[in-house]
Amino acid sequence: MDDITLARALHVLAVIHWIGGLAFVALIVLPLAQARSTASEGLELFATIERRFAAQVRVSIPLVGATGLWMTYRLDFWDRFLDPAYWWMSAMLGLWLFFMLMIFVLEPLLHGHFERKARSDPASALRRMSQLHASLLSLAAITALGAVAGAHGFNFF
Ligand code: HEM
């Protein structure tokens, strides 16, 4: 197995962990949390699961980026970022940058602020979290569909 194939395999494995976990939180955990008898109980359930998942994606998200950038460098795909036919390359990079910013910069910086706000109004915090996770999951699904189709020869334009 050459380095590009290894990078591709690790890339997809890390994407499965990260986006699969996002789907689990958006489609299973948050609806269950919202169905709890009190919003603060629901928020506690969500926060406990999200904390564990957040610790794990601190490994899988950087791995997606490192392997993706390695493939881009080795295959000399840089000009794809300027070509609209390869929109899915920019979508991958944009989604990754957003999550990196969230988990390594904004969340640690604003953790106390988010927690205080959520405690003061747990019902709307859960609602906002559900909307955010559903939107991110939709973007991730479109990106993954575009990436698999595009990487296997489908021409979007
Ligand atoms: C820094 C961010 C990223 C970079 C630079 C990057 C780069 C790449 C490259 C160069 C390829 C190979 C394309 C080809 O063979 O034509 C690829 C494939 C792929 N990427 Fe990414 N990627 C990144 C993030 C993501 C994210 C966030 C997702 C998930 C939503 C993702 C999902 C995929 C998938 C599913 C494939 C197709 C694998 C295959 O079927 O061969 N990537 N990526």
Backbone and ligand atoms as CSV (ligand in chain L), in Angstrom:
chain,resi,resn,atom,element,x,y,z
A,1,MET,N,N,0.857,-1.203,0.000
A,1,MET,CA,C,0.000,0.000,0.000
A,1,MET,C,C,0.896,1.257,0.000
A,2,ASP,N,N,0.666,2.172,-0.970
A,2,ASP,CA,C,1.489,3.389,-0.984
A,2,ASP,C,C,0.936,4.434,-0.009
A,3,ASP,N,N,1.697,5.514,0.165
A,3,ASP,CA,C,1.318,6.509,1.178
A,3,ASP,C,C,-0.018,7.197,0.864
A,4,ILE,N,N,-0.334,7.340,-0.433
A,4,ILE,CA,C,-1.587,8.021,-0.806
A,4,ILE,C,C,-2.794,7.135,-0.457
A,5,THR,N,N,-2.665,5.850,-0.732
A,5,THR,CA,C,-3.759,4.921,-0.393
A,5,THR,C,C,-3.946,4.860,1.126
A,6,LEU,N,N,-2.814,4.835,1.856
A,6,LEU,CA,C,-2.894,4.812,3.320
A,6,LEU,C,C,-3.577,6.090,3.838
A,7,ALA,N,N,-3.180,7.226,3.253
A,7,ALA,CA,C,-3.784,8.504,3.671
A,7,ALA,C,C,-5.287,8.487,3.383
A,8,ARG,N,N,-5.670,7.966,2.216
A,8,ARG,CA,C,-7.101,7.916,1.842
A,8,ARG,C,C,-7.886,7.029,2.818
A,9,ALA,N,N,-7.302,5.869,3.153
A,9,ALA,CA,C,-7.991,4.948,4.071
A,9,ALA,C,C,-8.155,5.591,5.455
A,10,LEU,N,N,-7.091,6.243,5.953
A,10,LEU,CA,C,-7.181,6.890,7.271
A,10,LEU,C,C,-8.143,8.079,7.230
A,11,HIS,N,N,-8.141,8.786,6.088
A,11,HIS,CA,C,-9.035,9.938,5.888
A,11,HIS,C,C,-10.497,9.485,6.054
A,12,VAL,N,N,-10.849,8.416,5.335
A,12,VAL,CA,C,-12.241,7.951,5.373
A,12,VAL,C,C,-12.582,7.394,6.759
A,13,LEU,N,N,-11.636,6.676,7.384
A,13,LEU,CA,C,-11.884,6.137,8.732
A,13,LEU,C,C,-12.169,7.269,9.728
A,14,ALA,N,N,-11.338,8.318,9.669
A,14,ALA,CA,C,-11.516,9.440,10.604
A,14,ALA,C,C,-12.816,10.193,10.299
A,15,VAL,N,N,-13.169,10.308,8.997
A,15,VAL,CA,C,-14.439,10.955,8.628
A,15,VAL,C,C,-15.614,10.151,9.202
A,16,ILE,N,N,-15.521,8.817,9.120
A,16,ILE,CA,C,-16.607,7.969,9.645
A,16,ILE,C,C,-16.795,8.222,11.145
A,17,HIS,N,N,-15.684,8.280,11.883
A,17,HIS,CA,C,-15.789,8.508,13.329
A,17,HIS,C,C,-16.416,9.867,13.622
A,18,TRP,N,N,-15.911,10.898,12.956
A,18,TRP,CA,C,-16.347,12.267,13.225
A,18,TRP,C,C,-17.796,12.496,12.762
A,19,ILE,N,N,-18.094,12.218,11.469
A,19,ILE,CA,C,-19.422,12.545,10.940
A,19,ILE,C,C,-20.462,11.525,11.446
A,20,GLY,N,N,-20.019,10.283,11.663
A,20,GLY,CA,C,-20.929,9.288,12.255
A,20,GLY,C,C,-21.349,9.713,13.658
A,21,GLY,N,N,-20.375,10.216,14.421
A,21,GLY,CA,C,-20.679,10.694,15.778
A,21,GLY,C,C,-21.594,11.909,15.749
A,22,LEU,N,N,-21.351,12.783,14.788
A,22,LEU,CA,C,-22.210,13.969,14.635
A,22,LEU,C,C,-23.644,13.533,14.337
A,23,ALA,N,N,-23.795,12.522,13.461
A,23,ALA,CA,C,-25.130,12.008,13.125
A,23,ALA,C,C,-25.792,11.400,14.360
A,24,PHE,N,N,-25.027,10.666,15.168
A,24,PHE,CA,C,-25.573,10.044,16.382
A,24,PHE,C,C,-26.078,11.120,17.353
A,25,VAL,N,N,-25.284,12.165,17.523
A,25,VAL,CA,C,-25.694,13.240,18.441
A,25,VAL,C,C,-26.936,13.956,17.893
A,26,ALA,N,N,-26.911,14.279,16.580
A,26,ALA,CA,C,-28.023,15.049,15.993
A,26,ALA,C,C,-29.321,14.245,15.927
A,27,LEU,N,N,-29.203,12.940,15.609
A,27,LEU,CA,C,-30.420,12.167,15.324
A,27,LEU,C,C,-30.911,11.307,16.484
A,28,ILE,N,N,-30.018,11.041,17.460
A,28,ILE,CA,C,-30.413,10.170,18.574
A,28,ILE,C,C,-30.366,10.918,19.915
A,29,VAL,N,N,-29.185,11.487,20.210
A,29,VAL,CA,C,-28.991,12.075,21.545
A,29,VAL,C,C,-29.870,13.317,21.749
A,30,LEU,N,N,-29.830,14.243,20.797
A,30,LEU,CA,C,-30.588,15.487,21.003
A,30,LEU,C,C,-32.110,15.276,21.037
A,31,PRO,N,N,-32.684,14.442,20.139
A,31,PRO,CA,C,-34.125,14.178,20.279
A,31,PRO,C,C,-34.461,13.527,21.631
A,32,LEU,N,N,-33.599,12.619,22.111
A,32,LEU,CA,C,-33.840,11.999,23.427
A,32,LEU,C,C,-33.748,13.046,24.534
A,33,ALA,N,N,-32.744,13.937,24.421
A,33,ALA,CA,C,-32.556,14.973,25.444
A,33,ALA,C,C,-33.779,15.893,25.487
A,34,GLN,N,N,-34.318,16.213,24.293
A,34,GLN,CA,C,-35.486,17.109,24.244
A,34,GLN,C,C,-36.751,16.442,24.774
A,35,ALA,N,N,-36.754,15.086,24.771
A,35,ALA,CA,C,-37.943,14.372,25.250
A,35,ALA,C,C,-37.904,14.130,26.762
A,36,ARG,N,N,-36.807,14.512,27.430
A,36,ARG,CA,C,-36.714,14.328,28.889
A,36,ARG,C,C,-37.760,15.178,29.603
A,37,SER,N,N,-38.124,14.758,30.822
A,37,SER,CA,C,-39.224,15.483,31.492
A,37,SER,C,C,-38.867,16.927,31.816
A,38,THR,N,N,-37.581,17.202,32.134
A,38,THR,CA,C,-37.206,18.615,32.308
A,38,THR,C,C,-36.058,18.941,31.359
A,39,ALA,N,N,-36.020,20.222,30.940
A,39,ALA,CA,C,-34.986,20.639,29.980
A,39,ALA,C,C,-33.596,20.538,30.603
A,40,SER,N,N,-33.474,20.797,31.915
A,40,SER,CA,C,-32.119,20.745,32.498
A,40,SER,C,C,-31.614,19.299,32.574
A,41,GLU,N,N,-32.537,18.346,32.764
A,41,GLU,CA,C,-32.141,16.935,32.730
A,41,GLU,C,C,-31.659,16.572,31.303
A,42,GLY,N,N,-32.393,17.053,30.308
A,42,GLY,CA,C,-32.033,16.803,28.915
A,42,GLY,C,C,-30.677,17.408,28.585
A,43,LEU,N,N,-30.455,18.618,29.069
A,43,LEU,CA,C,-29.188,19.310,28.806
A,43,LEU,C,C,-28.024,18.544,29.429
A,44,GLU,N,N,-28.264,18.006,30.614
A,44,GLU,CA,C,-27.228,17.231,31.310
A,44,GLU,C,C,-26.859,15.970,30.505
A,45,LEU,N,N,-27.906,15.280,29.989
A,45,LEU,CA,C,-27.673,14.080,29.172
A,45,LEU,C,C,-26.831,14.429,27.942
A,46,PHE,N,N,-27.248,15.502,27.249
A,46,PHE,CA,C,-26.531,15.939,26.045
A,46,PHE,C,C,-25.083,16.306,26.387
A,47,ALA,N,N,-24.894,17.091,27.470
A,47,ALA,CA,C,-23.551,17.579,27.818
A,47,ALA,C,C,-22.618,16.421,28.174
A,48,THR,N,N,-23.146,15.399,28.873
A,48,THR,CA,C,-22.308,14.257,29.264
A,48,THR,C,C,-21.791,13.512,28.037
A,49,ILE,N,N,-22.708,13.268,27.079
A,49,ILE,CA,C,-22.325,12.511,25.877
A,49,ILE,C,C,-21.406,13.366,24.989
A,50,GLU,N,N,-21.765,14.630,24.820
A,50,GLU,CA,C,-20.999,15.537,23.951
A,50,GLU,C,C,-19.557,15.712,24.468
A,51,ARG,N,N,-19.407,15.749,25.824
A,51,ARG,CA,C,-18.065,15.914,26.407
A,51,ARG,C,C,-17.139,14.761,25.987
A,52,ARG,N,N,-17.682,13.545,26.070
A,52,ARG,CA,C,-16.896,12.355,25.694
A,52,ARG,C,C,-16.567,12.357,24.206
A,53,PHE,N,N,-17.571,12.716,23.409
A,53,PHE,CA,C,-17.375,12.740,21.956
A,53,PHE,C,C,-16.365,13.835,21.581
A,54,ALA,N,N,-16.475,15.002,22.236
A,54,ALA,CA,C,-15.578,16.129,21.924
A,54,ALA,C,C,-14.124,15.736,22.182
A,55,ALA,N,N,-13.880,14.938,23.240
A,55,ALA,CA,C,-12.505,14.517,23.532
A,55,ALA,C,C,-11.982,13.625,22.402
A,56,GLN,N,N,-12.850,12.794,21.838
A,56,GLN,CA,C,-12.413,11.874,20.770
A,56,GLN,C,C,-12.212,12.585,19.433
A,57,VAL,N,N,-13.103,13.547,19.104
A,57,VAL,CA,C,-12.925,14.216,17.798
A,57,VAL,C,C,-11.729,15.173,17.798
A,58,ARG,N,N,-11.160,15.419,18.989
A,58,ARG,CA,C,-9.907,16.192,19.004
A,58,ARG,C,C,-8.776,15.389,18.362
A,59,VAL,N,N,-9.005,14.086,18.151
A,59,VAL,CA,C,-8.042,13.255,17.413
A,59,VAL,C,C,-8.517,13.084,15.960
A,60,SER,N,N,-9.803,12.700,15.788
A,60,SER,CA,C,-10.234,12.358,14.419
A,60,SER,C,C,-10.279,13.570,13.485
A,61,ILE,N,N,-10.666,14.752,13.980
A,61,ILE,CA,C,-10.746,15.912,13.071
A,61,ILE,C,C,-9.347,16.343,12.570
A,62,PRO,N,N,-8.343,16.476,13.463
A,62,PRO,CA,C,-7.002,16.772,12.928
A,62,PRO,C,C,-6.492,15.692,11.970
A,63,LEU,N,N,-6.864,14.420,12.231
A,63,LEU,CA,C,-6.425,13.340,11.336
A,63,LEU,C,C,-7.061,13.487,9.944
A,64,VAL,N,N,-8.333,13.884,9.893
A,64,VAL,CA,C,-8.989,14.143,8.595
A,64,VAL,C,C,-8.207,15.230,7.846
A,65,GLY,N,N,-7.857,16.305,8.559
A,65,GLY,CA,C,-7.146,17.422,7.929
A,65,GLY,C,C,-5.754,17.010,7.453
A,66,ALA,N,N,-5.015,16.310,8.322
A,66,ALA,CA,C,-3.634,15.932,7.972
A,66,ALA,C,C,-3.615,15.006,6.753
A,67,THR,N,N,-4.504,14.011,6.734
A,67,THR,CA,C,-4.517,13.063,5.617
A,67,THR,C,C,-5.037,13.735,4.337
A,68,GLY,N,N,-6.036,14.619,4.500
A,68,GLY,CA,C,-6.590,15.335,3.342
A,68,GLY,C,C,-5.543,16.247,2.724
A,69,LEU,N,N,-4.815,16.972,3.582
A,69,LEU,CA,C,-3.786,17.886,3.062
A,69,LEU,C,C,-2.617,17.094,2.470
A,70,TRP,N,N,-2.319,15.944,3.039
A,70,TRP,CA,C,-1.248,15.099,2.485
A,70,TRP,C,C,-1.610,14.642,1.072
A,71,MET,N,N,-2.874,14.169,0.891
A,71,MET,CA,C,-3.304,13.748,-0.453
A,71,MET,C,C,-3.254,14.923,-1.427
A,72,THR,N,N,-3.714,16.108,-0.954
A,72,THR,CA,C,-3.718,17.290,-1.829
A,72,THR,C,C,-2.294,17.624,-2.278
A,73,TYR,N,N,-1.347,17.529,-1.341
A,73,TYR,CA,C,0.061,17.835,-1.643
A,73,TYR,C,C,0.656,16.784,-2.586
A,74,ARG,N,N,0.453,15.501,-2.255
A,74,ARG,CA,C,1.075,14.432,-3.041
A,74,ARG,C,C,0.484,14.334,-4.453
A,75,LEU,N,N,-0.833,14.615,-4.562
A,75,LEU,CA,C,-1.478,14.501,-5.880
A,75,LEU,C,C,-1.492,15.847,-6.608
A,76,ASP,N,N,-0.923,16.859,-5.963
A,76,ASP,CA,C,-0.887,18.229,-6.490
A,76,ASP,C,C,-2.274,18.713,-6.938
A,77,PHE,N,N,-3.195,18.659,-5.974
A,77,PHE,CA,C,-4.589,19.027,-6.253
A,77,PHE,C,C,-4.907,20.472,-5.869
A,78,TRP,N,N,-3.878,21.306,-5.599
A,78,TRP,CA,C,-4.147,22.644,-5.045
A,78,TRP,C,C,-5.062,23.478,-5.929
A,79,ASP,N,N,-4.892,23.366,-7.284
A,79,ASP,CA,C,-5.700,24.221,-8.178
A,79,ASP,C,C,-7.193,23.858,-8.143
A,80,ARG,N,N,-7.501,22.668,-7.580
A,80,ARG,CA,C,-8.925,22.295,-7.460
A,80,ARG,C,C,-9.689,23.271,-6.569
A,81,PHE,N,N,-8.978,23.890,-5.605
A,81,PHE,CA,C,-9.672,24.810,-4.689
A,81,PHE,C,C,-10.183,26.054,-5.418
A,82,LEU,N,N,-9.678,26.289,-6.646
A,82,LEU,CA,C,-10.126,27.469,-7.409
A,82,LEU,C,C,-11.112,27.084,-8.508
A,83,ASP,N,N,-11.398,25.795,-8.646
A,83,ASP,CA,C,-12.242,25.318,-9.744
A,83,ASP,C,C,-13.633,24.945,-9.215
A,84,PRO,N,N,-14.705,25.653,-9.691
A,84,PRO,CA,C,-16.059,25.378,-9.183
A,84,PRO,C,C,-16.500,23.931,-9.385
A,85,ALA,N,N,-15.954,23.238,-10.407
A,85,ALA,CA,C,-16.334,21.831,-10.634
A,85,ALA,C,C,-15.907,20.967,-9.453
A,86,TYR,N,N,-14.896,21.447,-8.734
A,86,TYR,CA,C,-14.424,20.709,-7.550
A,86,TYR,C,C,-14.908,21.397,-6.269
A,87,TRP,N,N,-16.153,21.880,-6.268
A,87,TRP,CA,C,-16.716,22.582,-5.104
A,87,TRP,C,C,-16.573,21.740,-3.833
A,88,TRP,N,N,-16.600,20.404,-4.015
A,88,TRP,CA,C,-16.561,19.526,-2.854
A,88,TRP,C,C,-15.210,19.571,-2.145
A,89,MET,N,N,-14.129,19.942,-2.878
A,89,MET,CA,C,-12.820,20.103,-2.229
A,89,MET,C,C,-12.887,21.305,-1.278
A,90,SER,N,N,-13.470,22.427,-1.742
A,90,SER,CA,C,-13.588,23.607,-0.875
A,90,SER,C,C,-14.569,23.337,0.261
A,91,ALA,N,N,-15.618,22.547,-0.022
A,91,ALA,CA,C,-16.590,22.209,1.038
A,91,ALA,C,C,-15.895,21.409,2.150
A,92,MET,N,N,-15.019,20.457,1.757
A,92,MET,CA,C,-14.295,19.664,2.765
A,92,MET,C,C,-13.427,20.578,3.619
A,93,LEU,N,N,-12.692,21.460,2.942
A,93,LEU,CA,C,-11.784,22.354,3.673
A,93,LEU,C,C,-12.575,23.302,4.594
A,94,GLY,N,N,-13.671,23.856,4.057
A,94,GLY,CA,C,-14.476,24.807,4.845
A,94,GLY,C,C,-15.085,24.153,6.081
A,95,LEU,N,N,-15.638,22.958,5.903
A,95,LEU,CA,C,-16.255,22.243,7.028
A,95,LEU,C,C,-15.199,21.928,8.102
A,96,TRP,N,N,-14.052,21.495,7.633
A,96,TRP,CA,C,-12.957,21.140,8.550
A,96,TRP,C,C,-12.487,22.377,9.324
A,97,LEU,N,N,-12.301,23.496,8.597
A,97,LEU,CA,C,-11.840,24.718,9.263
A,97,LEU,C,C,-12.846,25.179,10.319
A,98,PHE,N,N,-14.133,25.089,9.992
A,98,PHE,CA,C,-15.169,25.507,10.933
A,98,PHE,C,C,-15.093,24.681,12.230
A,99,PHE,N,N,-14.997,23.353,12.076
A,99,PHE,CA,C,-14.950,22.482,13.266
A,99,PHE,C,C,-13.660,22.689,14.060
A,100,MET,N,N,-12.535,22.884,13.352
A,100,MET,CA,C,-11.261,23.125,14.053
A,100,MET,C,C,-11.373,24.395,14.906
A,101,LEU,N,N,-11.971,25.417,14.308
A,101,LEU,CA,C,-12.148,26.692,15.027
A,101,LEU,C,C,-13.046,26.496,16.247
A,102,MET,N,N,-14.124,25.726,16.046
A,102,MET,CA,C,-15.073,25.505,17.141
A,102,MET,C,C,-14.425,24.753,18.302
A,103,ILE,N,N,-13.768,23.613,17.989
A,103,ILE,CA,C,-13.316,22.758,19.092
A,103,ILE,C,C,-11.985,23.183,19.707
A,104,PHE,N,N,-11.125,23.872,18.914
A,104,PHE,CA,C,-9.815,24.229,19.477
A,104,PHE,C,C,-9.712,25.696,19.875
A,105,VAL,N,N,-10.618,26.541,19.395
A,105,VAL,CA,C,-10.501,27.969,19.721
A,105,VAL,C,C,-11.741,28.463,20.478
A,106,LEU,N,N,-12.907,28.424,19.821
A,106,LEU,CA,C,-14.086,29.057,20.415
A,106,LEU,C,C,-14.590,28.337,21.662
A,107,GLU,N,N,-14.689,27.001,21.581
A,107,GLU,CA,C,-15.246,26.256,22.722
A,107,GLU,C,C,-14.377,26.444,23.979
A,108,PRO,N,N,-13.044,26.227,23.901
A,108,PRO,CA,C,-12.231,26.439,25.113
A,108,PRO,C,C,-12.276,27.886,25.613
A,109,LEU,N,N,-12.341,28.853,24.662
A,109,LEU,CA,C,-12.352,30.268,25.071
A,109,LEU,C,C,-13.667,30.658,25.731
A,110,LEU,N,N,-14.782,30.148,25.164
A,110,LEU,CA,C,-16.106,30.614,25.595
A,110,LEU,C,C,-16.866,29.571,26.405
A,111,HIS,N,N,-16.157,28.561,26.885
A,111,HIS,CA,C,-16.818,27.459,27.584
A,111,HIS,C,C,-17.701,27.944,28.744
A,112,GLY,N,N,-17.125,28.786,29.602
A,112,GLY,CA,C,-17.857,29.292,30.771
A,112,GLY,C,C,-19.099,30.065,30.359
A,113,HIS,N,N,-18.945,30.898,29.339
A,113,HIS,CA,C,-20.058,31.727,28.848
A,113,HIS,C,C,-21.199,30.849,28.329
A,114,PHE,N,N,-20.843,29.832,27.490
A,114,PHE,CA,C,-21.857,28.922,26.943
A,114,PHE,C,C,-22.587,28.199,28.078
A,115,GLU,N,N,-21.822,27.749,29.074
A,115,GLU,CA,C,-22.417,26.960,30.151
A,115,GLU,C,C,-23.395,27.805,30.978
A,116,ARG,N,N,-22.981,29.048,31.278
A,116,ARG,CA,C,-23.874,29.938,32.048
A,116,ARG,C,C,-25.163,30.208,31.275
A,117,LYS,N,N,-25.027,30.496,29.978
A,117,LYS,CA,C,-26.207,30.780,29.140
A,117,LYS,C,C,-27.140,29.575,29.085
A,118,ALA,N,N,-26.537,28.378,28.915
A,118,ALA,CA,C,-27.342,27.153,28.810
A,118,ALA,C,C,-28.074,26.882,30.118
A,119,ARG,N,N,-27.389,27.097,31.255
A,119,ARG,CA,C,-28.023,26.838,32.551
A,119,ARG,C,C,-29.189,27.782,32.789
A,120,SER,N,N,-29.055,29.038,32.304
A,120,SER,CA,C,-30.118,30.009,32.576
A,120,SER,C,C,-31.368,29.721,31.737
A,121,ASP,N,N,-31.205,29.105,30.562
A,121,ASP,CA,C,-32.371,28.763,29.742
A,121,ASP,C,C,-32.100,27.448,28.989
A,122,PRO,N,N,-32.192,26.302,29.714
A,122,PRO,CA,C,-31.823,25.019,29.101
A,122,PRO,C,C,-32.675,24.632,27.903
A,123,ALA,N,N,-33.971,25.001,27.916
A,123,ALA,CA,C,-34.849,24.596,26.805
A,123,ALA,C,C,-34.396,25.250,25.504
A,124,SER,N,N,-34.099,26.560,25.553
A,124,SER,CA,C,-33.690,27.189,24.284
A,124,SER,C,C,-32.272,26.772,23.913
A,125,ALA,N,N,-31.425,26.463,24.904
A,125,ALA,CA,C,-30.081,25.963,24.580
A,125,ALA,C,C,-30.180,24.642,23.814
A,126,LEU,N,N,-31.070,23.750,24.272
A,126,LEU,CA,C,-31.249,22.455,23.587
A,126,LEU,C,C,-31.790,22.655,22.175
A,127,ARG,N,N,-32.728,23.602,22.050
A,127,ARG,CA,C,-33.301,23.882,20.726
A,127,ARG,C,C,-32.216,24.386,19.770
A,128,ARG,N,N,-31.402,25.328,20.270
A,128,ARG,CA,C,-30.321,25.887,19.430
A,128,ARG,C,C,-29.320,24.799,19.041
A,129,MET,N,N,-28.971,23.944,20.013
A,129,MET,CA,C,-28.026,22.854,19.753
A,129,MET,C,C,-28.574,21.908,18.674
A,130,SER,N,N,-29.890,21.604,18.762
A,130,SER,CA,C,-30.503,20.706,17.774
A,130,SER,C,C,-30.435,21.322,16.386
A,131,GLN,N,N,-30.764,22.629,16.308
A,131,GLN,CA,C,-30.734,23.293,14.992
A,131,GLN,C,C,-29.317,23.303,14.429
A,132,LEU,N,N,-28.344,23.644,15.288
A,132,LEU,CA,C,-26.946,23.707,14.846
A,132,LEU,C,C,-26.457,22.339,14.371
A,133,HIS,N,N,-26.724,21.297,15.163
A,133,HIS,CA,C,-26.262,19.959,14.788
A,133,HIS,C,C,-26.944,19.469,13.502
A,134,ALA,N,N,-28.245,19.771,13.340
A,134,ALA,CA,C,-28.952,19.343,12.124
A,134,ALA,C,C,-28.368,20.052,10.901
A,135,SER,N,N,-28.060,21.355,11.025
A,135,SER,CA,C,-27.498,22.079,9.875
A,135,SER,C,C,-26.117,21.540,9.530
A,136,LEU,N,N,-25.284,21.324,10.559
A,136,LEU,CA,C,-23.928,20.832,10.293
A,136,LEU,C,C,-23.952,19.437,9.678
A,137,LEU,N,N,-24.893,18.606,10.155
A,137,LEU,CA,C,-24.995,17.249,9.604
A,137,LEU,C,C,-25.411,17.299,8.135
A,138,SER,N,N,-26.349,18.202,7.792
A,138,SER,CA,C,-26.766,18.322,6.389
A,138,SER,C,C,-25.580,18.738,5.522
A,139,LEU,N,N,-24.812,19.738,5.984
A,139,LEU,CA,C,-23.652,20.185,5.211
A,139,LEU,C,C,-22.625,19.060,5.063
A,140,ALA,N,N,-22.413,18.315,6.158
A,140,ALA,CA,C,-21.435,17.219,6.119
A,140,ALA,C,C,-21.890,16.131,5.156
A,141,ALA,N,N,-23.194,15.835,5.133
A,141,ALA,CA,C,-23.708,14.782,4.244
A,141,ALA,C,C,-23.531,15.196,2.780
A,142,ILE,N,N,-23.849,16.461,2.468
A,142,ILE,CA,C,-23.694,16.946,1.086
A,142,ILE,C,C,-22.213,16.890,0.685
A,143,THR,N,N,-21.345,17.299,1.627
A,143,THR,CA,C,-19.897,17.292,1.355
A,143,THR,C,C,-19.397,15.866,1.097
A,144,ALA,N,N,-19.817,14.922,1.959
A,144,ALA,CA,C,-19.350,13.537,1.806
A,144,ALA,C,C,-19.857,12.943,0.487
A,145,LEU,N,N,-21.136,13.217,0.160
A,145,LEU,CA,C,-21.682,12.722,-1.122
A,145,LEU,C,C,-20.880,13.280,-2.298
A,146,GLY,N,N,-20.639,14.592,-2.267
A,146,GLY,CA,C,-19.880,15.252,-3.338
A,146,GLY,C,C,-18.472,14.695,-3.430
A,147,ALA,N,N,-17.839,14.458,-2.263
A,147,ALA,CA,C,-16.446,13.997,-2.242
A,147,ALA,C,C,-16.321,12.581,-2.819
A,148,VAL,N,N,-17.212,11.681,-2.420
A,148,VAL,CA,C,-17.111,10.307,-2.936
A,148,VAL,C,C,-17.387,10.299,-4.449
A,149,ALA,N,N,-18.475,10.990,-4.856
A,149,ALA,CA,C,-18.800,11.013,-6.290
A,149,ALA,C,C,-17.661,11.668,-7.079
A,150,GLY,N,N,-17.177,12.818,-6.588
A,150,GLY,CA,C,-16.122,13.558,-7.289
A,150,GLY,C,C,-14.811,12.777,-7.339
A,151,ALA,N,N,-14.438,12.147,-6.229
A,151,ALA,CA,C,-13.167,11.413,-6.180
A,151,ALA,C,C,-13.200,10.184,-7.092
A,152,HIS,N,N,-14.420,9.728,-7.426
A,152,HIS,CA,C,-14.518,8.538,-8.285
A,152,HIS,C,C,-14.982,8.884,-9.700
A,153,GLY,N,N,-14.698,10.139,-10.091
A,153,GLY,CA,C,-14.821,10.499,-11.498
A,153,GLY,C,C,-16.078,11.240,-11.922
A,154,PHE,N,N,-17.031,11.463,-10.985
A,154,PHE,CA,C,-18.236,12.184,-11.404
A,154,PHE,C,C,-17.895,13.651,-11.626
A,155,ASN,N,N,-18.304,14.179,-12.809
A,155,ASN,CA,C,-18.029,15.584,-13.106
A,155,ASN,C,C,-19.288,16.398,-12.862
A,156,PHE,N,N,-19.213,17.350,-11.933
A,156,PHE,CA,C,-20.427,18.076,-11.531
A,156,PHE,C,C,-20.855,19.126,-12.559
A,157,PHE,N,N,-19.938,19.582,-13.443
A,157,PHE,CA,C,-20.342,20.579,-14.447
A,157,PHE,C,C,-19.932,20.143,-15.845
L,1,HEM,C1,C,-8.602,19.911,5.392
L,1,HEM,C2,C,-9.711,19.311,4.985
L,1,HEM,C3,C,-9.751,18.282,3.892
L,1,HEM,C4,C,-8.908,18.117,2.816
L,1,HEM,C5,C,-7.708,18.958,2.403
L,1,HEM,C6,C,-9.401,16.968,2.075
L,1,HEM,C7,C,-8.825,16.453,0.923
L,1,HEM,C8,C,-9.241,15.328,0.250
L,1,HEM,C9,C,-8.634,14.780,-0.939
L,1,HEM,C10,C,-7.393,15.365,-1.637
L,1,HEM,C11,C,-9.331,13.687,-1.324
L,1,HEM,C12,C,-9.048,12.783,-2.532
L,1,HEM,C13,C,-9.790,13.311,-3.737
L,1,HEM,C14,C,-9.539,12.497,-4.982
L,1,HEM,O1,O,-9.021,11.383,-4.930
L,1,HEM,O2,O,-9.912,13.000,-6.078
L,1,HEM,C15,C,-10.423,13.523,-0.374
L,1,HEM,C16,C,-11.361,12.525,-0.409
L,1,HEM,C17,C,-12.447,12.434,0.427
L,1,HEM,N1,N,-12.723,13.257,1.491
L,1,HEM,FE1,FE,-11.619,14.851,2.124
L,1,HEM,N2,N,-10.510,16.469,2.698
L,1,HEM,C18,C,-10.765,17.249,3.817
L,1,HEM,C19,C,-11.832,17.112,4.689
L,1,HEM,C20,C,-12.886,16.238,4.517
L,1,HEM,C21,C,-14.125,16.256,5.248
L,1,HEM,C22,C,-14.504,17.284,6.311
L,1,HEM,C23,C,-14.897,15.218,4.806
L,1,HEM,C24,C,-16.284,14.790,5.259
L,1,HEM,C25,C,-17.344,15.481,5.149
L,1,HEM,C26,C,-14.141,14.546,3.793
L,1,HEM,C27,C,-14.582,13.426,3.101
L,1,HEM,C28,C,-13.915,12.834,2.063
L,1,HEM,C29,C,-14.408,11.670,1.354
L,1,HEM,C30,C,-15.684,10.895,1.673
L,1,HEM,C31,C,-13.492,11.425,0.311
L,1,HEM,C32,C,-13.600,10.358,-0.768
L,1,HEM,C33,C,-12.744,9.171,-0.476
L,1,HEM,C34,C,-12.836,8.193,-1.630
L,1,HEM,O3,O,-13.927,7.664,-1.875
L,1,HEM,O4,O,-11.838,7.973,-2.295
L,1,HEM,N3,N,-12.930,15.189,3.639
L,1,HEM,N4,N,-10.337,14.533,0.579
